[in-house]
Structures are given as structure tokens and as C-alpha cells.
Amino acid sequence: MTKTTLSRKERERLQHKKEIFAAALRLFSSKGFHNLTMQEIAQASEFAVGTLYNFFESKDDIFEEMANNFGERVVEALLAIIDGPGSEVERLKTFMRSQPRLL
């Protein structure tokens, strides 16, 4: 298996996106989607508004990418349970117990 190595710039970009997502999630959770501005997300993530727009065209894009990333993680976790060891009943129990943590 070949492991691709990200450049420093790519790692920094991913880290910045994680920081933006973390701030945006806190704000979306507390203020709601419609009551939140890009300015507030920029301030909470400690980036300039212009920098935020270098990553995303709008708060809709931030929300959509966050939702897609979350969905992918949930599916991966659930597939690992479904394809994992144990009987069907045991896997179903594990699946049901893991849902609150995943969601």
C-alpha cells in the first residue's frame, strides 16, 4: 500500500479547515444557520473574513462540506460495525449502541 504524503501547505490548509469547521459547528449549534454570518465564523475561527472566503464561497458551502464530512464518517463507522466480527444479532446491537455516539 502506498501512503501519500501531504505537503506542509496542504497539511496547513487541512488544519485551517478543521479550525473553521470547529468554530462553525459551535456557532451553527448555538445561533442557528440563518442567524450566523461569515464575519462571525471568521472571528470565532480567528481568521480574516477574506481568508475564510479563500476556503469557502459562503456559509452554505461551509455547512454543506461539514455535513458531507460528517455523513462520510458515520457511514464508514457503521460499515465497519456491519462488516465486523460477531453474529448478526451482536452486530445489530453494536450498531444500535453506536448511533448516539455517531450522531
Secondary structure, DSSP 8 states (H G I E B T S, - for coil): -------HHHHHHHHHHHHHHHHHHHHHHHH-STT--HHHHHHHHT--HHHHHHH-SSHHHHHHHHHHHHHHHHHHHHHHHHTSSS-HHHHHHHHHHHHHHH-
